[in-house]
Amino acid sequence: MSIMSEFKEFALKGNVMDLAVGVIIGAAFGKIVDSLVGDIIMPVIGKILGGLDYSNYFIPLSGQTATTLAEARKAGAVLAYGNFITVVLNFVILAFIIFLMVKQMNRIKRNAPPPAPSAPPEEVVLLREIRDSLKH
């Protein structure tokens, strides 16, 4: 079997296609969570904590005097702990949502009726008939 035909067989299997769809949907969902955290949650947290913008919390490592993270990064190395807090919050929210989805899927699987037993292969049926006829 040639490498191209093996690759084609691998790439067109259902599991690979399902994985590709999952990755694409996951990337889009990640953007939604980023927007939720950056545009809704972090501004509310900032307002509660005195109107502060977490995205601009940083410690200059190169002696910068910039007031925004973008300006400070242009001038040298910074420890952007506010941005890190935002990314951690993104991860926690995304992990919680995935946990809820998996929990729901497991609940659905538990409540699904068990599959009906399949009929035995024809060879097994014939062997059983032969066995039963020899017993008599």
C-alpha contacts under 8 A as a table, 3 or more apart, distances in Angstrom:
res1	aa1	res2	aa2	distance
1	M	5	S	6.56
1	M	6	E	6.65
2	S	5	S	5.37
2	S	6	E	6.27
3	I	6	E	5.08
3	I	7	F	6.04
4	M	7	F	5.03
4	M	8	K	6.04
5	S	8	K	4.97
5	S	9	E	6.12
6	E	9	E	5.12
6	E	10	F	6.18
7	F	10	F	5.01
7	F	11	A	5.94
8	K	11	A	5.16
8	K	12	L	6.02
9	E	12	L	5.49
9	E	13	K	6.42
10	F	13	K	5.58
10	F	16	V	7.51
11	A	16	V	6.07
11	A	17	M	7.31
12	L	16	V	6.84
12	L	17	M	6.71
13	K	16	V	5.65
13	K	17	M	6.62
14	G	17	M	5.22
14	G	18	D	6.06
15	N	18	D	5.02
15	N	19	L	6.08
16	V	19	L	5.04
16	V	20	A	6.22
17	M	20	A	5.04
17	M	21	V	6.27
18	D	21	V	5.19
18	D	22	G	6.13
19	L	22	G	4.95
19	L	23	V	6.15
20	A	23	V	5.18
20	A	24	I	6.32
21	V	24	I	5.21
21	V	25	I	6.16
22	G	25	I	5.18
22	G	26	G	5.84
23	V	26	G	4.93
23	V	27	A	6.12
24	I	27	A	5.22
24	I	28	A	6.44
25	I	28	A	5.15
25	I	29	F	6.02
26	G	29	F	4.93
26	G	30	G	5.96
27	A	30	G	5.02
27	A	31	K	6.54
28	A	31	K	5.25
28	A	32	I	6.60
29	F	32	I	5.03
29	F	33	V	6.34
30	G	33	V	5.08
30	G	34	D	6.12
30	G	94	L	7.41
31	K	34	D	4.95
31	K	35	S	6.18
32	I	35	S	5.15
32	I	36	L	6.13
33	V	36	L	4.89
33	V	37	V	6.14
33	V	90	N	6.32
33	V	93	I	7.38
33	V	94	L	6.73
34	D	37	V	5.29
34	D	38	G	5.84
34	D	90	N	6.10
35	S	38	G	5.07
35	S	39	D	5.31
35	S	40	I	7.34
36	L	39	D	5.56
36	L	40	I	5.27
36	L	41	I	6.36
37	V	40	I	5.67
37	V	41	I	4.75
37	V	42	M	5.72
37	V	86	T	7.08
37	V	89	L	7.13
37	V	90	N	6.14
38	G	41	I	6.43
38	G	42	M	5.55
38	G	43	P	7.24
38	G	86	T	7.18
39	D	42	M	6.71
39	D	43	P	6.53
40	I	43	P	5.82
40	I	44	V	6.49
41	I	44	V	5.30
41	I	45	I	6.25
42	M	45	I	4.97
42	M	46	G	5.92
42	M	53	D	7.75
42	M	54	Y	7.11
42	M	86	T	7.30
43	P	46	G	4.90
43	P	47	K	6.05
43	P	51	G	7.99
43	P	53	D	6.91
44	V	47	K	5.05
44	V	48	I	6.19
45	I	48	I	5.10
45	I	49	L	6.18
46	G	49	L	5.10
46	G	50	G	6.31
46	G	51	G	5.00
46	G	52	L	4.64
46	G	53	D	5.59
46	G	54	Y	6.65
47	K	50	G	5.25
47	K	51	G	4.01
47	K	52	L	6.41
48	I	51	G	6.75
49	L	52	L	6.54
53	D	56	N	5.88
53	D	57	Y	7.24
54	Y	57	Y	5.32
54	Y	82	G	4.67
54	Y	83	N	6.75
54	Y	85	I	7.74
54	Y	86	T	7.45
55	S	69	L	7.48
55	S	82	G	5.02
55	S	83	N	4.96
55	S	86	T	7.27
56	N	67	T	7.85
56	N	68	T	5.56
56	N	69	L	5.12
56	N	80	A	7.65
56	N	82	G	6.23
56	N	83	N	7.32
57	Y	69	L	7.25
57	Y	80	A	6.23
57	Y	81	Y	6.15
57	Y	82	G	4.46
57	Y	83	N	7.20
58	F	69	L	6.65
58	F	78	V	6.40
58	F	79	L	5.38
58	F	80	A	4.28
58	F	81	Y	5.63
58	F	82	G	6.29
59	I	78	V	5.68
59	I	79	L	4.98
59	I	80	A	6.52
59	I	81	Y	7.69
60	P	63	G	5.80
60	P	64	Q	5.64
60	P	65	T	7.73
60	P	72	A	7.00
60	P	76	G	7.89
60	P	77	A	6.63
60	P	78	V	4.56
60	P	79	L	6.37
61	L	64	Q	7.37
61	L	76	G	7.31
61	L	77	A	5.35
61	L	78	V	5.07
61	L	79	L	6.85
62	S	75	A	7.71
62	S	76	G	5.59
62	S	77	A	5.78
62	S	78	V	7.20
64	Q	72	A	6.07
64	Q	75	A	6.44
64	Q	76	G	7.19
65	T	72	A	7.34
66	A	69	L	7.47
66	A	71	E	5.73
66	A	72	A	5.12
67	T	71	E	7.16
67	T	72	A	7.26
68	T	71	E	5.43
68	T	72	A	6.25
69	L	72	A	5.03
69	L	73	R	6.06
69	L	80	A	7.39
70	A	73	R	5.25
70	A	74	K	6.45
71	E	74	K	5.21
71	E	75	A	6.51
72	A	75	A	5.11
72	A	76	G	6.32
72	A	77	A	7.54
72	A	78	V	6.80
73	R	76	G	5.23
73	R	77	A	5.97
73	R	78	V	6.21
80	A	83	N	5.54
80	A	84	F	6.44
81	Y	84	F	4.82
81	Y	85	I	6.18
82	G	85	I	5.13
82	G	86	T	6.45
83	N	86	T	5.08
83	N	87	V	6.30
84	F	87	V	5.07
84	F	88	V	6.14
85	I	88	V	5.14
85	I	89	L	6.17
86	T	89	L	5.10
86	T	90	N	6.22
87	V	90	N	4.94
87	V	91	F	6.28
88	V	91	F	5.05
88	V	92	V	6.23
89	L	92	V	5.10
89	L	93	I	6.22
90	N	93	I	5.34
90	N	94	L	6.11
91	F	94	L	5.10
91	F	95	A	5.89
92	V	95	A	5.14
92	V	96	F	6.07
93	I	96	F	5.14
93	I	97	I	6.23
94	L	97	I	5.18
94	L	98	I	6.19
95	A	98	I	5.13
95	A	99	F	6.04
96	F	99	F	4.95
96	F	100	L	6.24
97	I	100	L	5.11
97	I	101	M	6.27
98	I	101	M	5.00
98	I	102	V	6.16
99	F	102	V	5.22
99	F	103	K	6.02
100	L	103	K	5.02
100	L	104	Q	6.13
101	M	104	Q	5.14
101	M	105	M	6.21
102	V	105	M	5.02
102	V	106	N	6.12
103	K	106	N	5.18
103	K	107	R	6.24
104	Q	107	R	5.05
104	Q	108	I	6.25
105	M	108	I	5.09
105	M	109	K	6.20
106	N	109	K	5.04
106	N	110	R	6.19
107	R	110	R	5.16
107	R	111	N	6.34
108	I	111	N	5.23
108	I	112	A	6.16
109	K	112	A	5.19
120	P	124	V	6.29
120	P	125	V	6.73
121	P	124	V	5.42
121	P	125	V	6.59
122	E	125	V	5.09
122	E	126	L	6.23
123	E	126	L	5.14
123	E	127	L	6.13
124	V	127	L	5.08
124	V	128	R	6.13
125	V	128	R	5.15
125	V	129	E	6.28
126	L	129	E	5.07
126	L	130	I	6.24
127	L	130	I	5.06
127	L	131	R	6.08
128	R	131	R	4.98
128	R	132	D	6.04
129	E	132	D	5.11
129	E	133	S	6.06
130	I	133	S	5.12
130	I	134	L	6.19
131	R	134	L	5.22
131	R	135	K	6.42
132	D	135	K	5.22
132	D	136	H	6.97
133	S	136	H	5.62
